[in-house]
Every structure is written in C-alpha cells, then in structure tokens.
Amino acid sequence: MPPFCEICTRALSTLKFLYMFKLEYIYFSFDRRDATPLLCNCSLHIPRGAMLAIMGLNGMGKTTLLKIMSGTLKPLSGSVHIDGANAKGLSNKTLAKSVSHVPQDFPTDFPFTVFDFVMMGRFVWQRGLFNSREDRDKVHAALQNLKLDHLKDRPISQLSGGERQRTLLARALVQDSRAILLDEPSNHLDIKNKTGILNIIRDQNQKHQKTIIAVMHDFYDVKKYFDQVLFIKDGQIKYYGPVVQGFEKALLKDVFEMDVTEALSFCKSLG
C-alpha cells in the first residue's frame, strides 16, 4: 500500500485537474492608483465541462473577468490556473490549446478572406508551414456548420456584424481548445442566427465536453441554454451557482438595480 503522503499527493493532483479555471483573489485595474478597481478580491473555481453564463450591468467587470480567464489580461495580484497549470508559466501555444476566446468584435482592416481568418484557429496544431488536409476539413466543416461556406472567399472587411460574429466562432471551433470563452456571442445577430449559434455552443458542451463560459444579457437565453450563472457587480462576484437558484428576485434586483419581475415572468411563459 502506498504511503499516506503519496496517496494525498495523488489525490491533490487529481483534484487539480477537475477544474478548468481556478482564480484566487484576483485584483485588476488598468491604473494601479484607481480607488475603484475593475475586479477586487475575486475567487472562482470552474469545473471542466461547465456551461456558465456571466451576467451583470455594463461596466461591472464581465469582459475583464473573461479576458483574465483567457490569458489576454494579467491580474495585478492573485493567481490564475488554467487546466491545472499556472497561467504565468504557459506559452501562447499551450494556452491556445486550452482556451479559445471569442471577443465581441475584431479589426477588419486586414486583407484576409473568411477562410483564411478561420484557418488561423488551426495554427496552434500545425507542425509545418502548410495547411494539412485535416486543417482544411475542419475549416470547411466549421464554415458549413455556421452557414458561412458561401462567404469563404469574401474579405472579412466586407462582412456584416452578424457574419463577423459567426466567423469568430468558426475560428474558435477549429482551434479545438478545451474551453471556449465568448463575450456576448449573440451580439449583432438576428433571432434565427442567435438561436443557431447558441445551439452550436450548447452542442460543444454536451457532445464534446467543452467548457463554455459566455457573457450574456438575455435572461431567457441563459435560462434555456446554461446550467450555471455568475453575477458580477462593482468588480465583485455576487453569486455563482445553478441558474434556477440565481434567478431569485431579491438577488436580481440587487445585481441589476431594478425590478426584473416582468423579465422573469416572460421567461417562465416561454418555458
């Protein structure tokens, strides 16, 4: 029988990899002299395979929290562990294999076609200078899945807002990371394309065990597609847990600074 200390070490090692993200005492501000930081003393443990929505009023730290989890921003203090490893020691390539980030928008003043832009998501897996058959197949599949195949040769500068959003998601899908972080993924989308994207995101979670974390604003969409919700206000986490318990009137009134009874009633009426 292994010594007790060895058993404990194995148990701790296993526990470490249960979490996709572990944030401890995160403090962040763009200006160290700012008396009101964007994030203050935030701790958060998100397990692998989570389907989590982040909600809150504008300017409360939602996007900042997402960027810290993606490695795009570094906290002024506190620690971030991604897929069991300290984010400080991860190379860009290793980080990209763990996390893909879908921002609200991206610069379009580059001469890339939709196909070329989505192919960039495969860079992390490429060993040579040329795209492999597998790379091309994955890109074509993603374009077809997001109904972008007819736009594959179009410059990204000529896309509509909704087309850009779908192109960003296509790049994240071909990146084939273990977690996908999305900042308002339904932004710029009509109801048909919004439903399609949210279904694809949910399928990535349920069929491929991807960890999904998305900044969201619509109560109905969160209730329908997500298992857990995180509320953030004034740079602090007010609630993190199941959606059902989180959609409690007093808590929502505190987070959103208004009575959201009508919005909740609408959610219930839609089922």
PyMOL commands that set and color helices and strands:
alter all, ss='L'
color gray80, all
select helices_A, chain A and resi 4-16+62-70+87-89+92-98+114-125+133-145+149-151+156-158+161-175+191-208+219-225+243-246+249-256+261-270
alter helices_A, ss='H'
color red, helices_A
select strands_A, chain A and resi 19-28+39-47+51-55+77-82+85-86+99-102+179-183+211-215+228-233+236-242
alter strands_A, ss='S'
color yellow, strands_A
deselect
rebuild
show_as cartoon
